[in-house]
Amino acid sequence: MSVIKPQYGTSNQSETITLASLAASATVGRAGTAIDNTSNLFDDVLVFIFVESGTVSGNKQLLVYVYGTVDGGTTYSEGITGTDAGFTRNDPTGLIPLRVLPMPTNATVYKFGPFSLAAAFGGSLPDHFGLVIFNDSGAALSGTAGNNKVLYQGIQIQVV
């Protein structure tokens, strides 16, 4: 009798996304470099987000969206380029929400996740995908790069 179970890929892989000193805004944030899934063929990807708050006020939250494409990595929603770059979203946006994450305390390193990206996309990953993060905490994130990052781990389904 065969059993279907997950096969976890390399842990602690980094999505290239510059979050250190990210200014506070609900509409101006950062898009990460797209992850190319055409060779990995992940069935799912788990993401884990680290951010260090500044002096929070107002909404005290992080807004996290996913983006993807099905054309080999050339066309993304709302003008996302698939590279690590500043990004201004439409308001309202057509991006797919992943999570709204609370950041209620000043100068705190928050650790969020893991979150399934396949679930955000409705069950399947596109050929290229990534995150877009908006710091809606009322203050810039800390300038310490190691405290502001996104890690991921791919999962493939195996039959044993």
Secondary structure, 3 states (H helix, E strand, C coil): CCCEEEEECCCCEEECCCCCCCCECCCEEEECCCEECCCCCCCEEEEEEEEECCCCCCCCEEEEEEEEECCCCCCCHHHCCCCCEEEECCCCCCCEEEEEEECCCCCCEEEEEEEEHHHHCCCCCCCEEEEEEEEECCCCCCCCHHHCEEEEEEEEEEEC
